[in-house]
Amino acid sequence: EVQLVESGGGLVQPGGSLRLSCAASGFTFSSYAMSWVRQAPGKGLDWVSSITGRGHSTYYADSVKGRFTISRDNVKNTLYLQMDSLTTGDTATYFCAKIAEGYYDFWRPFDYWGQGALVTVSS
Amino acid sequence: YVLTQPPSVSVAPGKTATITCGGHNIGSKTVHWLQQRPGQAPVLVIHYNTDRPSGIPERVSASNSGNTATLTINRVEAGDEADYYCQVWDSSSDQGVFGGGTKLTVL
């Protein structure tokens, strides 16, 4: 059974940093591209970042480019999102999501999602 | 790349709900649809424009052509009440894109 479990969320001050983790199990982690998607309270889904299966290529939304870094450890089967220079606009639940097929086939759907980690940026 | 959805759609039980997703030449892209109930993670209900993942009932269907993708739910039930999102990958910018979401209310 595929499982994605996020951790690392919490309360952080504006300008601060936080690292999210997503522990994956039930599939060959290194064979699949992965993504982070966020959802601000009461708002819609917002794509944040994606990474290829081997971690060689990364992609970011304009709103987080230069501040967030996606990475993965294919030995630990874990996806990460390092978030720096956080603003109140980054307050959201962050979901990790698995691409249905392929190392880099981002056009394919997100077939599995974690339950999300809440990040609150506030002074 | 921008995907435009109506904020809300209301339908009586047993009727048909239609949710649109507008985008420039979206017919040339691969569209996926997700359902999200309150407090839950999204669930894929349509992938690759028209296909249903296993476990999704046949009364859920979709199409994609021109500048509009459409999700159709026939014989709507109370359990269909949720937010629905269309999603594509924009290869010109190498970014994922979600529509703003449509709240389906079953009257």
Interface residues (C-beta under 8 A of the other chain):
Chain A: S35 V37 G44 L45 D46 W47 S50 Y59 Y60 A61 D62 F95 A100 F106 W107 R108 P109 F110 D111 W113 G114 Q115 G116
Chain B: K29 T30 H32 L34 Q36 A41 P42 V43 L44 H47 Y48 P53 D83 Y85 Q87 V88 W89 S91 D94 Q95 G96 V97 F98 G99 G100 G101
